[in-house]
Amino acid sequence: MARYSDEVHAHANSDAKDRRKLRDQRRMEFRRAIEYYSEQRLLQQELADYPELIAANYLATTQAVTRQSAQPVR
């Protein structure tokens, strides 16, 4: 009878560990998302101080896309 009780207890511990691990993974994903959002907001604030950089970056990106689409097909 003790063996059955030990197996049930071990299974319950395993389930608890799995739930805890899943909860920790979700918490880390949420934390990473918050950090990413915060970094993006900070970057946007810094770029807002230099609107000419935004325009220059837009032009460079547009020119690069145009060049890529103008390359001959191989």
C-alpha positions as CSV (number, residue, x, y, z in Angstrom):
1,M,0.0,0.0,0.0
2,A,2.9,2.4,0.7
3,R,4.3,1.9,-2.8
4,Y,1.0,3.0,-4.3
5,S,0.9,6.1,-2.0
6,D,4.5,7.0,-3.0
7,E,3.6,6.7,-6.7
8,V,0.6,9.0,-6.3
9,H,2.6,11.5,-4.3
10,A,5.4,11.4,-6.9
11,H,2.9,12.0,-9.7
12,A,1.4,14.9,-7.8
13,N,4.8,16.4,-7.3
14,S,5.5,16.0,-11.0
15,D,2.3,17.8,-11.9
16,A,3.1,20.6,-9.6
17,K,6.5,21.0,-11.1
18,D,5.1,21.0,-14.6
19,R,2.5,23.7,-13.6
20,R,5.2,25.8,-11.9
21,K,7.5,25.5,-14.9
22,L,4.7,26.5,-17.3
23,R,3.8,29.4,-15.1
24,D,7.5,30.5,-15.0
25,Q,7.8,30.3,-18.8
26,R,4.7,32.4,-19.2
27,R,6.0,34.9,-16.7
28,M,9.3,35.2,-18.6
29,E,7.5,35.6,-21.9
30,F,5.4,38.4,-20.4
31,R,8.5,40.0,-18.9
32,R,10.4,39.9,-22.2
33,A,7.4,41.4,-24.0
34,I,7.3,44.3,-21.4
35,E,11.0,44.9,-21.8
36,Y,10.7,44.9,-25.6
37,Y,7.8,47.3,-25.5
38,S,9.8,49.6,-23.1
39,E,12.9,49.5,-25.3
40,Q,10.8,50.3,-28.4
41,R,9.1,53.3,-26.6
42,L,12.5,54.6,-25.5
43,L,13.9,54.3,-29.0
44,Q,10.9,56.1,-30.5
45,Q,11.3,58.9,-28.0
46,E,15.0,59.2,-28.8
47,L,14.2,59.2,-32.6
48,A,11.5,61.8,-32.1
49,D,14.2,64.2,-31.1
50,Y,15.9,63.8,-34.5
51,P,13.1,63.8,-37.2
52,E,15.8,64.2,-39.9
53,L,17.1,60.7,-39.0
54,I,13.7,59.2,-39.5
55,A,13.4,60.8,-42.9
56,A,16.9,59.7,-43.9
57,N,16.3,56.2,-42.8
58,Y,13.0,56.1,-44.7
59,L,14.8,57.3,-47.9
60,A,17.6,54.8,-47.5
61,T,15.1,51.9,-47.0
62,T,13.1,53.0,-50.0
63,Q,16.1,53.2,-52.2
64,A,17.4,49.8,-51.1
65,V,14.0,48.2,-51.8
66,T,13.9,49.9,-55.3
67,R,17.4,48.6,-56.0
68,Q,16.5,45.1,-55.0
69,S,13.4,45.0,-57.2
70,A,15.4,46.4,-60.1
71,Q,17.9,43.6,-60.1
72,P,17.6,41.2,-63.1
73,V,16.1,37.9,-62.4
74,R,18.6,35.0,-62.5
